[in-house]
């Protein structure tokens, strides 16, 4: 019998738009058989280090403010140094992915995703990209295309600044987030099954 695979979605949302993205990622992960998808904001996450350590994958999400992740998300990143990094490199070997939202179509979202991928690398995690082809890049393209913003490192969304979270981000961006969650969960399941088959023992780095 296969074990239950846990996938966590850890996010910060300033106005609710990124929370909708996070919920879509969680829903996509939960679609995969044998996966238990957890959703927690960065405040809750800092009270649940043991739950995160038990996860096969963690998907990080934050709005892009002034070309980088929000201060609240950065505070969560900084907070991992002792309970995670100094605790036997506890997230090493886990899967990671990311998503972000901004008011502008670009909004320098790539900067936020790069920051997240570097954060994951510092913890020894394996980064999962979006895995969708380019879209909305021809005269036949439209804002209904899933990868309408042309982002591949993670899932990006754009929310009009004069619309609340009940209207933005648009459905195509939420579907892209859902796709990312599903992709991460499927990959996590493959990793877990592979370890069961070959009996892999995770080797901790020698920090002497």
C-alpha positions in Angstrom: 0.0 0.0 0.0 1.4 3.4 -1.0 1.9 6.0 1.7 -0.1 9.2 1.7 2.0 11.9 0.0 1.8 15.4 1.7 2.2 18.5 -0.4 2.1 21.9 1.3 1.3 25.3 -0.2 2.8 28.1 1.9 1.9 31.6 0.9 1.4 35.2 1.8 -1.4 37.4 0.3 -1.7 41.1 0.9 -5.2 41.6 -0.7 -6.5 38.2 -1.3 -5.5 37.7 -5.0 -2.5 35.5 -4.2 -4.6 33.5 -1.8 -6.9 32.6 -4.7 -3.8 31.4 -6.5 -2.7 29.4 -3.5 -6.1 27.8 -3.3 -5.9 26.8 -6.9 -2.5 25.2 -6.4 -3.8 23.3 -3.4 -6.8 22.1 -5.4 -4.6 20.9 -8.3 -2.4 19.0 -5.9 -5.4 17.4 -4.2 -6.6 16.0 -7.5 -3.7 13.5 -7.5 -4.6 10.1 -6.0 -2.9 9.5 -2.7 -2.0 13.1 -2.1 -2.9 15.2 1.0 -2.7 18.9 0.1 -2.1 21.3 2.9 -2.7 25.1 2.7 -1.2 27.5 5.2 -0.2 31.2 5.1 3.3 32.2 6.3 2.1 33.0 9.8 0.6 29.5 10.3 3.6 27.9 8.6 5.9 29.2 11.3 3.9 27.2 13.8 4.0 24.0 11.8 7.6 23.2 11.1 7.1 19.5 11.8 4.2 19.3 9.4 6.3 20.9 6.7 9.2 18.5 7.4 6.8 15.6 6.8 5.9 16.9 3.3 7.3 15.5 0.1 6.9 18.9 -1.6 6.4 22.5 -0.6 5.0 25.1 -3.1 5.8 28.7 -2.2 3.7 31.7 -3.1 3.8 35.5 -2.6 2.7 38.7 -4.3 5.4 40.6 -6.2 5.8 44.1 -4.6 8.4 46.5 -6.0 10.2 43.7 -7.9 10.5 41.1 -5.2 8.5 38.9 -2.8 6.5 40.6 -0.1 8.2 41.5 3.2 6.0 39.0 5.0 7.1 36.2 2.8 10.7 37.2 3.1 10.3 37.1 6.9 9.1 33.5 6.6 12.2 32.7 4.4 14.5 34.2 7.1 12.7 32.3 9.8 13.5 28.9 8.3 17.2 29.3 9.0 17.1 27.8 12.5 14.2 25.3 12.6 14.9 24.0 9.1 18.4 24.7 7.8 20.1 24.2 11.2 18.0 21.2 12.0 19.9 18.6 9.9 19.1 20.3 6.6 15.6 19.1 7.1 14.1 20.0 3.7 17.0 18.6 1.6 15.7 16.3 -1.2 12.1 17.7 -1.1 10.4 19.1 -4.1 9.7 22.8 -4.4 7.9 25.2 -6.8 6.6 28.7 -6.7 3.9 31.2 -7.8 3.4 34.9 -7.7 0.9 37.6 -8.6 1.2 41.3 -9.5 -0.8 44.2 -10.9 1.2 44.6 -14.0 1.5 41.8 -16.7 5.2 41.6 -16.1 5.6 43.4 -12.8 9.1 41.8 -12.5 7.4 38.5 -11.3 10.4 36.6 -12.6 12.5 38.3 -9.9 10.3 36.8 -7.2 10.3 33.3 -8.7 14.1 33.4 -9.0 14.3 34.4 -5.3 12.1 31.5 -4.4 14.1 29.0 -6.5 17.3 30.2 -4.8 15.7 29.9 -1.4 14.7 26.3 -2.3 18.2 25.6 -3.5 19.7 26.8 -0.2 17.6 24.2 1.5 18.7 21.5 -1.0 15.3 21.2 -2.6 14.5 20.2 -6.2 12.7 22.9 -8.2 9.8 22.0 -10.4 9.0 24.3 -13.3 5.6 25.1 -14.8 6.0 22.8 -17.8 3.6 24.5 -20.2 4.4 25.7 -23.7 4.4 29.4 -24.7 1.0 30.9 -25.3 -0.7 34.2 -26.3 2.3 34.9 -28.5 0.7 35.1 -31.9 -2.3 36.8 -33.6 -4.4 33.8 -32.6 -3.5 34.0 -28.9 -5.7 35.5 -26.2 -5.8 36.2 -22.5 -7.7 32.9 -22.2 -4.5 31.0 -22.9 -3.2 29.2 -19.8 0.4 30.5 -20.1 -0.8 33.9 -21.4 2.0 35.8 -19.5 4.8 33.5 -20.8 6.3 32.5 -17.5 8.0 29.1 -17.1 9.9 29.1 -13.8 6.6 29.0 -11.9 3.0 30.1 -12.1 2.4 33.8 -12.6 -0.8 35.7 -12.3 -1.9 39.3 -13.1 -4.6 41.0 -11.1 -6.0 44.4 -12.1 -5.3 46.9 -9.3 -8.9 48.2 -9.4 -10.5 44.7 -8.9 -10.9 42.7 -5.7 -10.0 39.1 -5.2 -13.6 38.1 -6.3 -12.7 39.2 -9.8 -9.0 38.8 -10.1 -6.8 37.1 -11.1 -8.6 35.8 -14.2 -9.6 32.1 -14.6 -6.8 31.3 -17.0 -4.2 32.3 -14.4 -6.0 30.2 -11.7 -6.1 27.3 -14.1 -2.3 27.6 -14.6 -1.9 27.6 -10.8 -4.0 24.5 -10.6 -1.9 22.9 -13.2 1.3 23.7 -11.3 -0.2 22.1 -8.1 -1.1 19.0 -10.0 2.3 18.8 -11.7 4.1 19.1 -8.3 1.9 16.5 -6.7 2.4 14.0 -9.6 6.1 14.5 -9.4 6.1 14.1 -5.6 4.2 10.8 -6.0 6.8 9.6 -8.5 9.6 10.5 -6.2 8.0 8.8 -3.2 7.3 5.6 -5.2 10.8 5.5 -6.5 12.2 5.6 -3.0 10.0 2.8 -2.0 11.1 0.7 -4.9 14.8 1.2 -4.5 14.9 1.7 -0.8 16.8 5.0 -0.9 18.2 6.3 2.3 18.6 10.1 2.4 22.3 10.9 3.2 22.8 14.0 5.3 25.7 16.2 4.3 28.9 16.2 6.4 29.0 19.7 7.9 32.2 19.3 9.8 
